[in-house]
Amino acid sequence: MNFTTNKSQYNISDLVIVTFESPLESAYTLRIQVGDIYRTVSLSAGEESTYFYVSPSYLSSNIMLESASGQMVLTLSSESGVSTQKTILIYCPSTLGPTVSGAAVTPIAGDVPLSWGIYVAGKSRVLVSLDAAAQPYWDSPIASYSISGCGASAQSDRVPISAETGFLAAGENIITVSAVDKRGGVGVQEIVLTAESYQPPALSGIVSLRCQSDGSESDEGVYALVQAEISHSSCNGYNIAECEIAYRRQGETDWIAAGKLENGSLLFGGDLSTADNWEIRYTVTDLLGEKSVYYDIITRAVWEIHFLKGGGGAAFGGVATEKNLLDVYWNMRVRGVIAGSEMFSYDSATTTLTITPFGNTFTYDEATGELYISNPE
């Protein structure tokens, strides 16, 4: 009695249909064998076909513990001992692999406080570890383990296994912990970590004004009013940012601490002389230690003509600073040539003033009280 099957090769759990060339004339048995594992199906007279599923239990036979394929032998035998054999191929897909579970992640200490309980993009890293062995699929030995994703990379033929990631990106980060058995079956545990987006703190709308003690803007004020808007990443409400203000006379080295912006502004000073330019430094810092620094200038007071109180001193283009003194802040045009303060040089030893580029010198004789003007050679 000959028979056919619906396919010549099968995957695990596929349906095998055995069709006889004619209805059975008497009782038969169908032996289904893979390696040393077999079972027998009893068939009655008159049957035209039978079917069975390729059971995963066949994978436990010695020929398929470490192989993704094997042979299944079908033997149809009558009561009188007449038999017919047919060999088909069975395969175990790579999707039928070990079960991986128990992989864990541990935050690596860094800029993000562990008490926040969140991950922050560009700031958080984790240690991924697997301590528990994967559960084999129908007895196939585990060949290797691996960890990959987010910069983590590790491979081993046994557990435990661990790897550190790089800094996580904003949004979902997927880490894969895998086990591969000797048949090539793959089992995977995916770990999804969500990281909050992050940008360093920043300022906008910076305004630095010279003012009076009440905050009213004034060219003659010796106080400063500074304003700015702080922007920062919330990090799910855990992060905050503060802006510290410092100032110094332009050209000096040391900064003077003024305080922190409160509700976007700060009034400080009392010592910002109107004769000088003043540098203002804005330093905004958040709880993750990131900072951004900005600079601004409050210029000296500028007038066309300025007199000291009582008229004891005067200035052109700036502030009068001393009695009996004329301060000139502008450049001068002499005979069509523009020159600044470098135009004058004074020798106190000889009480001689030289005007360049013209070469005239003015010499004062204290004994006689006379002023001598020399012409250039």
Salt bridges, closest charged atoms under 4 A:
ASP14 OD2 - LYS7 NZ 3.24
ASP111 OD2 - LYS123 NZ 3.45
ASP157 OD1 - ARG158 NH1 3.13
GLU164 OE1 - ARG125 NH1 3.25
GLU242 OE1 - LYS260 NZ 2.83
GLU252 OE2 - ARG249 NH1 2.95
ASP276 OD2 - ARG249 NE 3.02
GLU279 OE2 - ARG248 NE 2.97
GLU290 OE2 - LYS123 NZ 2.63
